[in-house]
Amino acid sequence: MQRFASVIRLRPEHEAEYRALHAAVWPTVLAALAKANVRNYSIFLRDGLLFSYLEYVGEDYAADMAQVAADPETQRWWTFTDPCQQPVDSAAQGEWWAPLEEVFHLD
């Protein structure tokens, strides 16, 4: 199992919409994530910063994430969520959710 964490900013004017979307995530989006070997996925919010954590139990993370990105329902979901978000200043060119480096872990 691999752990992944990332951050992105939440546009303050879209907070209510973002919360509502995630209070009722589409079953098809959840199914695409499960099929891509994503488990224990959470998004946290503090001071306009969204923190995402997930556990990956597959063999090829890049291929599985490409499968998620190619899913039509996930693409449609992103048409609602993406306008709510803004990359952090330190994100690489073209990077949306910026990955975090794990510096400590305790099982």
Secondary structure, 3 states (H helix, E strand, C coil): CEEEEEEEEECHHHHHHHHHHHHCCCHHHHHHHHHCCEEEEEEEEECCEEEEEEEECCCCHHHHHHHHHHCHHHHHHHHHHHHHEECCCCCCCCCCCEECCCCCCCC
